Amino acid sequence: MSKLSADDLIWNWARWCWSGETVGNMTPYVSWEDDFRPIQVDQAREVEQMHKSLSHFEAMIITAEYPQKNAMFAGLSGDARQTKARRWIFTVTGVHLSADEYRMFLGLFRDSVQRRFT
């Protein structure tokens, strides 16, 4: 069995998120491309705990880049998605993030997930 990347693990978590009930105003979305991949529930639950431990604005970054990437941010390029996500984060939390800060927090979470499963 090959080692999973942080991106694989976080996408597994995103599919797990979509496999249950939706909350709030989130639109259900599961890509047909992802349907064939089984959800590794134990890994998804660990990533969920990591996500829950983040500050609100950090968690929103991960939500924008994974579970909501193809729903709330559908059709946007990476830069456009991040710009829209940073506006969303500011509106909800009052935290203003630069593009570099956004990418830094995203990278820190990915690194943390990778270390957790290594």
C-alpha angles and dihedrals in degrees: 000000000000122000114261120233123230088254091055091049094048092047088051087055091048091053089048089052091053093047092072137049118311119237133212115342098332116135115229112246132168116165115230085226090064097046094089095057114088117230114245096216098190092052091045091053091052091051088047090056090049090049091049090053092060124096114261096260093046091051089050090056091056091044091052093049098044125014094026099032094100097031114039091020100033119154096012126127117240093262094045091047092051092047091051091045092051090052090049091050092049092049093050102036107017089236113135112207127189117223089254093051091049092052091044094055090045090051093046091055092047090050091048092051092048092051091048092057099038 
